[in-house]
């Protein structure tokens, strides 16, 4: 499918540019006193997450990207490739570690995640808003601890190091905000009662 011209672009449109899929983050239509109308856009490269600015003529045509959003279940990884299963048809999908960016630190085996596929290929995993991770070790106190009195650093079950209140202990389960990367609360060990989203 082809957009007849860029005047039809809107926030959330998914397009092909230089043979790669992009998400339109914002658009501004500009009509100068003289000359042709043009469109300023901010685009997110779906393969890497990089943001770029791009200006189009109002008469330019663009291809719509064949993008679908699906739910997948995280299975395992071999350090370079991460494997998921489609939640409905059970197809196995894979994605390179380099394409996951910081999402890796929030992946929990057996949990469901939103994903983006382009031409039936998994290109992005969207972490849940909140996750529950277990404390597996506590970092030794350092002189700098006195600067942030009342806090300490712990290592969680996915390997991430996080600053938490000083009362947190090994084996505690913590609710973490994946967008800010910050501790939210200590929760009861019966984590099945907690909704990840």
C-alpha positions in Angstrom: 0.0 0.0 0.0 1.3 3.5 -0.8 0.5 6.9 0.7 -0.4 9.1 -2.2 1.5 12.0 -0.6 3.0 13.0 2.7 0.1 15.3 3.6 -1.6 12.1 4.8 1.1 11.3 7.3 0.0 11.4 10.9 1.5 10.5 14.3 1.7 6.7 14.6 2.0 6.0 10.8 4.5 3.3 9.9 6.4 3.9 6.7 9.3 2.5 4.7 12.3 4.8 4.2 15.6 3.6 2.7 14.2 0.1 2.7 13.7 0.1 6.5 10.6 0.6 8.7 10.1 3.8 10.6 7.4 5.1 13.0 6.2 8.7 12.6 6.6 10.3 16.0 5.4 13.8 15.0 4.5 15.8 11.9 4.4 19.5 11.1 2.9 20.8 7.9 4.6 24.0 6.7 3.2 26.3 4.1 5.7 29.0 3.3 4.7 32.4 1.8 6.4 31.3 -1.4 7.2 27.9 -2.7 5.8 24.4 -2.1 4.3 23.1 1.0 6.5 20.6 2.9 6.2 18.3 5.9 8.7 18.2 8.8 8.7 14.9 10.6 10.4 13.2 13.5 10.8 9.5 12.8 11.8 6.5 14.9 13.8 3.8 13.2 12.1 0.6 14.4 15.1 -1.6 13.9 17.3 0.4 16.3 15.0 3.0 18.1 17.1 5.9 16.8 15.2 9.2 16.2 15.8 11.2 13.1 14.4 14.4 11.6 13.2 14.2 8.0 11.6 16.8 5.7 9.4 15.7 2.8 7.8 17.6 -0.1 4.0 17.5 0.1 4.0 15.6 -3.2 6.4 12.8 -2.0 5.0 9.3 -1.9 5.9 6.7 0.7 5.3 3.0 1.2 3.4 1.8 4.3 5.4 -0.6 6.4 3.9 -4.1 6.9 4.0 -3.8 10.7 2.0 -5.9 13.1 1.9 -5.9 16.9 1.7 -9.3 18.6 2.1 -10.9 22.0 5.0 -13.2 22.5 6.4 -15.3 25.4 10.1 -15.1 26.3 11.7 -18.6 26.1 15.5 -18.5 26.4 18.7 -17.1 24.8 22.1 -18.3 23.7 23.8 -15.1 24.6 23.5 -13.7 21.0 20.0 -14.7 20.0 16.8 -14.4 22.1 13.9 -16.7 21.4 10.2 -16.1 21.9 7.0 -17.9 21.1 4.0 -16.4 19.5 1.2 -16.5 22.2 -1.5 -17.6 19.7 -0.1 -19.8 17.0 3.0 -20.9 19.1 5.5 -20.2 16.3 9.0 -19.7 17.5 10.5 -16.3 16.8 14.0 -14.9 17.4 15.8 -11.6 17.6 19.4 -10.6 17.9 20.6 -9.3 21.3 21.8 -6.1 19.6 18.2 -5.3 18.6 16.9 -5.5 22.2 18.9 -2.7 23.6 18.1 -2.1 27.3 15.0 -4.4 27.1 17.2 -7.4 28.0 17.4 -6.4 31.7 13.6 -6.7 32.0 13.1 -10.0 30.3 11.7 -12.8 32.5 11.4 -16.4 31.1 7.8 -17.4 30.6 6.4 -13.9 30.7 4.4 -12.3 27.9 5.6 -9.2 26.1 4.3 -6.9 23.3 6.3 -7.2 20.1 6.7 -5.6 16.7 7.1 -7.7 13.6 8.0 -6.4 10.1 7.4 -8.7 7.2 6.9 -11.6 9.6 10.3 -10.9 11.3 10.6 -10.0 15.0 12.3 -6.6 15.2 11.4 -5.2 18.6 10.2 -6.3 22.1 8.4 -3.8 24.3 9.0 -4.3 28.0 6.0 -4.4 30.4 5.5 -1.2 32.4 6.4 -3.0 35.7 8.2 -6.2 36.5 8.9 -8.1 39.6 12.5 -9.2 40.2 14.2 -10.9 43.1 17.2 -9.6 44.9 20.1 -12.1 44.6 22.9 -10.1 46.2 23.8 -6.9 48.0 26.7 -4.7 47.0 29.3 -4.0 49.8 29.0 -0.5 51.4 31.3 2.1 49.9 32.3 5.6 51.0 29.9 7.1 48.5 27.1 5.4 50.4 27.2 8.3 52.9 26.2 10.7 50.1 23.0 8.8 49.5 22.2 7.8 53.0 19.4 5.3 53.4 20.0 3.6 50.1 22.2 0.7 48.8 22.8 -1.2 45.6 21.6 -4.7 44.9 21.8 -7.2 42.1 18.5 -8.5 40.8 17.6 -11.8 39.2 18.1 -10.5 35.6 21.6 -9.2 36.4 20.7 -5.5 36.7 22.2 -3.4 39.5 19.7 -1.1 41.2 19.6 1.5 44.0 17.1 0.6 46.6 16.1 1.5 50.2 18.5 0.2 52.9 15.8 -2.1 54.3 15.8 -4.4 51.2 17.3 -7.9 51.8 18.4 -10.8 49.7 15.5 -12.8 48.3 13.1 -9.9 48.5 10.8 -9.4 45.5 10.8 -5.9 44.1 8.4 -4.1 41.8 10.4 -2.1 39.3 9.3 0.6 36.8 10.9 -0.4 33.5 10.6 3.1 32.0 12.5 4.9 34.8 14.5 1.9 35.8 13.7 2.7 39.5 12.5 0.8 42.5 8.8 1.1 43.2 8.0 -1.2 46.2 8.9 -4.4 48.0 6.1 -6.9 47.6 5.0 -10.1 49.2 6.7 -13.2 47.8 3.5 -14.5 46.4 4.2 -12.7 43.1 1.4 -14.6 41.3 -1.0 -12.0 42.7 0.8 -9.2 40.9 -0.2 -8.0 37.4 2.9 -7.1 35.4 1.1 -4.4 33.4 
